[in-house]
Amino acid sequence: MTKSSNAGTVREDGPGASDAARASGRWNWSWLRVTGSVGPLGIATAVLWLSIIVLLPLAALTVTSFEDGWSGFWDAVTAPAALDSLRITVLVSVVVAVINVVMGTLIAWVLVRDRFPGKGVVNALIDLPFALPTIVASIVLLSLYGPQSPVDIHLNATQPGLVVALAFVTLPFVVRSVQPVLIEADREVEQAALSLGANNWTTFRRIVLPALTPAIISGGGLAFARAIGEYGSVVLIGGAIPRKTEMASQYIQKQIEIDRPVNAAAVSVALLAISFATLLVLRLLAERSARKEQATR
């Protein structure tokens, strides 16, 4: 505890200063700035909000999915139509994630390393899928690639149409994950490699790509997890043809419409499990990468 006198005023710092502050009729919050803690009330508020927004809905969904017991849950998830919708969803999401890894990295590279007119506009457009309602994207894609396509490209009710729709809504993930890493990259190492005779591809593969790999994996994983549960962007362009273009989200809606909420909840839990496993793996990879970076310092 430290006491200082200034014009007859006594100030006490530290966690034990609260009693003295009450006695003097004023509070001193310097101990809070030092510890950075929000206290039990802040922790309780955060847990309560997380419970209301995330935990309670997930718990209710899980309980609903098991209303008919484990056998009912398993039958709902392994029904042929459900398995086909899950297979199509995972397959298309993997393809979209791979496309985003390649094209998102390229776009991030262009935005960071190149200069061209309208660069600021392009940079702002990257975030447009976050702000645009996904159903609007489906309408636009249907008018562009549907039966009346002005460019004579017909992707309506096809899996390539699903890929295009999901690639649109997941584009920002890889770009925004890779961009900061490229901005902070040490250009002198690349210049040294070039000066020693390495070509551009070798420099990228041996120096730049290893530094970008954690960000690329993270962005691709987030794009995959986002595509798994997407509905709005595929609802029109996809056509929802059973066992061909019906995504899991569309199958869930169909189960709700025919009054089978348990089946819908079961498939929803399966999607949640896939997304959670993806995010958990990304988290573990990020921690492993951070430990390796600290070990090399």
Residue pairs with C-beta under 8 A, 6 or more apart in sequence:
1 12
1 13
1 14
1 16
1 17
2 12
2 13
2 14
3 10
3 11
3 12
4 10
4 11
10 20
10 24
11 28
12 20
12 21
12 28
13 28
13 30
13 31
14 30
14 31
15 31
15 35
17 28
17 30
17 31
18 27
18 28
21 27
21 28
58 272
61 265
61 268
61 269
61 272
62 265
62 269
64 261
64 262
64 265
65 73
65 76
65 262
65 265
65 266
65 268
65 269
66 72
66 73
67 262
67 265
68 75
68 76
68 262
72 262
72 266
73 262
73 266
73 269
76 82
76 262
76 263
76 266
76 267
77 83
77 86
77 266
77 267
77 269
77 270
79 263
80 243
81 242
81 243
81 246
81 251
82 248
82 251
82 263
82 266
82 267
84 242
84 243
84 246
85 242
85 246
85 247
85 248
85 250
85 251
85 267
86 248
86 267
86 270
86 271
88 159
88 162
88 243
88 244
88 245
88 246
88 247
88 248
89 227
89 228
89 247
89 248
89 249
89 271
90 228
90 274
91 159
92 159
92 162
92 163
92 166
92 227
92 247
93 166
93 224
93 227
93 228
94 224
95 163
96 163
96 166
96 167
96 170
96 223
96 224
96 227
97 170
97 220
97 221
97 223
97 224
97 227
98 220
99 163
99 167
100 167
100 170
100 171
100 173
100 174
100 219
100 220
100 223
101 174
101 216
101 219
101 220
101 223
103 167
103 171
103 174
104 171
104 173
104 174
104 175
104 177
104 178
104 216
104 219
104 220
104 223
105 174
105 178
105 212
105 216
107 126
107 171
107 175
108 174
108 175
108 178
108 179
108 182
109 178
109 182
111 119
111 122
111 123
111 126
111 175
111 179
112 179
112 182
112 183
113 182
126 171
126 172
126 175
126 176
127 172
127 176
129 137
129 168
129 169
129 170
129 171
129 172
130 172
133 232
134 169
134 230
134 231
134 232
134 233
135 232
135 233
135 235
135 236
137 165
137 168
137 169
137 232
137 233
138 165
138 232
138 233
138 234
138 235
138 236
138 237
139 236
141 155
141 161
141 164
141 165
141 168
141 233
141 236
141 237
142 156
142 236
142 237
144 150
144 151
144 153
145 151
145 153
145 154
145 155
145 156
145 161
145 164
145 237
146 154
146 155
146 156
146 237
147 154
147 156
155 161
155 164
155 237
156 237
156 239
157 237
157 238
157 239
157 241
157 244
157 245
158 239
158 245
159 244
159 245
161 234
161 237
161 238
161 239
161 245
162 234
162 237
162 238
162 245
162 247
164 237
165 230
165 233
165 234
165 237
165 238
166 227
166 230
166 233
166 234
168 233
169 226
169 227
169 230
169 233
170 222
170 223
170 226
170 227
170 230
173 219
173 220
173 222
173 223
173 226
174 216
174 219
174 220
174 223
175 219
176 219
177 215
177 216
177 218
177 219
177 222
178 212
178 215
178 216
178 219
180 215
181 211
181 212
181 214
181 215
182 212
185 208
185 211
189 207
190 203
190 207
190 208
193 202
193 203
193 206
193 207
194 200
194 203
198 206
214 285
214 286
214 289
217 282
217 285
218 282
218 285
218 286
221 278
221 279
221 281
221 282
222 282
224 278
225 275
225 278
225 279
228 248
228 271
228 274
228 275
228 278
229 248
229 249
229 271
229 275
230 247
230 249
231 247
231 249
231 250
231 253
234 247
234 249
234 250
235 250
238 245
238 246
238 247
238 250
239 245
240 246
240 247
240 250
240 254
246 254
248 267
248 270
248 271
249 271
251 267
252 264
252 267
252 268
253 264
255 261
255 263
255 264
255 267
256 264
